[in-house]
Amino acid sequence: MWGLQGVDSPLQFVTGEKNVVLGLVSSKTGELEEKEQIITYIQEASQYVPLDRLALSLQCAFASAEEGIILTEEQQWAKLHFIKDIAEDV
């Protein structure tokens, strides 16, 4: 998806004890991503950065655009719970 694997991965350049936030969940649509796909991306990222230094997040804030992107409060909470559930599973 974002070139997490192989030589093209920007994660190969993470050094030291830096933490990395993976913005793998879209804030642009109310639909939830495929949970297993997100977990796969996290596992791929952990080849470069240890899991205890990885965080999962939205790609950007819910109010990142003034027009055109409308998520209900329920959809926003669902996204946040989705992220929490994945983090607990991983």
C-alpha positions as CSV (number, residue, x, y, z in Angstrom):
1,M,0.0,0.0,0.0
2,W,2.6,2.6,1.1
3,G,5.7,0.7,0.2
4,L,6.3,-0.6,3.7
5,Q,8.2,-3.6,2.4
6,G,11.7,-3.9,1.1
7,V,14.3,-1.4,-0.1
8,D,11.6,1.2,-0.8
9,S,10.4,1.4,2.8
10,P,11.1,4.8,4.4
11,L,11.0,2.9,7.7
12,Q,14.5,1.5,6.9
13,F,15.8,4.9,7.8
14,V,14.4,5.1,11.3
15,T,17.3,5.1,13.7
16,G,17.8,5.1,17.4
17,E,14.8,4.9,19.8
18,K,12.4,6.9,17.6
19,N,8.7,6.2,17.7
20,V,6.7,5.9,14.5
21,V,3.0,6.7,14.0
22,L,1.4,4.7,11.1
23,G,-1.5,6.7,9.7
24,L,-3.2,3.7,8.2
25,V,-6.9,4.5,9.0
26,S,-8.7,7.0,6.7
27,S,-10.6,9.9,8.2
28,K,-12.1,10.7,4.8
29,T,-14.7,7.9,4.7
30,G,-16.9,6.3,7.3
31,E,-16.2,2.8,6.1
32,L,-13.8,0.8,8.2
33,E,-10.8,-0.6,6.5
34,E,-10.1,-4.3,6.4
35,K,-8.8,-5.1,9.9
36,E,-6.5,-7.9,8.7
37,Q,-4.9,-5.7,6.1
38,I,-4.1,-3.0,8.7
39,I,-2.6,-5.7,10.9
40,T,-0.5,-6.9,7.9
41,Y,0.9,-3.4,7.4
42,I,1.7,-3.2,11.1
43,Q,3.5,-6.5,10.9
44,E,5.5,-5.3,7.9
45,A,6.4,-2.1,9.6
46,S,7.6,-4.1,12.6
47,Q,10.4,-5.6,10.4
48,Y,12.0,-2.1,10.6
49,V,10.7,-0.7,13.9
50,P,9.9,-2.7,17.0
51,L,6.2,-3.0,17.8
52,D,6.6,-1.2,21.1
53,R,7.7,1.9,19.2
54,L,4.9,1.8,16.6
55,A,1.6,3.6,17.0
56,L,-1.6,3.4,14.9
57,S,-3.5,6.5,13.9
58,L,-5.8,8.1,11.5
59,Q,-4.2,9.5,8.3
60,C,-5.2,13.0,9.4
61,A,-7.8,14.7,11.6
62,F,-11.5,14.4,11.1
63,A,-11.9,18.1,10.4
64,S,-9.0,18.3,8.0
65,A,-11.1,19.8,5.2
66,E,-13.8,22.4,5.5
67,E,-16.1,20.8,2.9
68,G,-16.8,17.5,1.2
69,I,-15.9,15.1,4.0
70,I,-18.7,14.4,6.3
71,L,-18.5,11.7,8.9
72,T,-21.1,11.4,11.6
73,E,-20.1,11.4,15.2
74,E,-20.9,7.7,15.3
75,Q,-18.6,7.0,12.4
76,Q,-15.8,9.0,14.0
77,W,-16.1,7.0,17.3
78,A,-16.3,3.8,15.3
79,K,-12.9,4.7,13.7
80,L,-11.3,5.4,17.1
81,H,-12.7,2.2,18.6
82,F,-11.4,0.3,15.5
83,I,-7.9,1.7,16.0
84,K,-8.0,0.8,19.7
85,D,-9.2,-2.8,18.9
86,I,-6.4,-3.3,16.4
87,A,-3.8,-1.9,18.8
88,E,-5.0,-4.3,21.5
89,D,-4.9,-7.3,19.1
90,V,-1.4,-6.5,17.9
